[in-house]
Amino acid sequence: MDILLKVLLVIFSIGLIAVVLLQKGKSAGLSGAISGGAEHLFGKTKARGMELVLERVTVGLAVGFFILSIIVAVVMD
């Protein structure tokens, strides 16, 4: 059981890294860092297609990674 959980944790972590690297940056440079948050907050740009899929997969993998991390930490004790 312990080995299975660790293997799943490694799979989730590699998947999360891959999905984050597949996403393109919202904006570039310092000016993008300042205005990019405001655009995202007020909804001027909406994710469509592959961006939306990558965003949802990222959230799913992140939640799974954190839950598995907690479970592995509890099982190890």
C-alpha positions in Angstrom: 0.0 0.0 0.0 2.8 2.4 0.9 4.7 1.8 -2.4 1.5 2.3 -4.4 0.8 5.6 -2.7 4.4 6.8 -3.4 4.2 5.7 -7.0 0.9 7.6 -7.4 2.5 10.7 -5.8 5.4 10.6 -8.2 3.0 10.3 -11.2 0.9 13.2 -9.9 4.0 15.3 -9.4 5.4 14.6 -12.9 2.0 15.2 -14.4 1.7 18.5 -12.5 5.1 19.7 -13.7 4.4 18.7 -17.3 1.0 20.5 -17.3 2.4 23.7 -15.8 5.2 23.7 -18.3 2.7 23.3 -21.2 0.9 26.4 -20.3 2.0 29.6 -21.9 2.6 32.8 -20.0 -0.2 35.2 -19.5 2.0 38.2 -20.2 5.7 39.1 -20.4 7.9 41.6 -18.6 7.3 43.8 -15.6 4.4 45.7 -17.3 2.6 42.4 -17.8 3.1 41.5 -14.2 1.3 44.7 -13.2 -1.5 44.7 -15.7 -1.9 40.9 -16.1 -3.4 40.4 -12.7 -6.0 43.2 -13.3 -7.0 41.7 -16.6 -7.5 38.3 -15.1 -9.4 39.7 -12.1 -11.8 41.7 -14.2 -12.3 39.0 -16.8 -11.1 40.7 -19.9 -9.5 37.6 -21.2 -11.4 34.3 -21.0 -9.7 30.9 -21.3 -11.0 28.9 -24.3 -10.1 25.6 -25.8 -6.8 24.1 -24.8 -6.1 26.8 -22.2 -9.2 25.9 -20.3 -8.5 22.2 -20.4 -4.9 22.8 -19.1 -6.2 25.0 -16.4 -8.7 22.4 -15.2 -6.2 19.6 -15.4 -3.7 21.7 -13.4 -6.2 22.3 -10.7 -7.2 18.6 -10.6 -3.6 17.4 -10.4 -2.7 20.0 -7.8 -5.6 18.9 -5.6 -4.7 15.2 -6.1 -1.0 15.9 -5.3 -1.8 17.7 -2.0 -4.3 15.0 -0.9 -1.8 12.2 -1.8 1.0 14.1 0.0 -1.1 14.3 3.2 -2.1 10.6 2.9 1.5 9.5 2.4 2.6 11.6 5.4 -0.1 10.0 7.6 0.6 6.5 6.4 4.3 6.9 7.0 3.7 7.6 10.8 
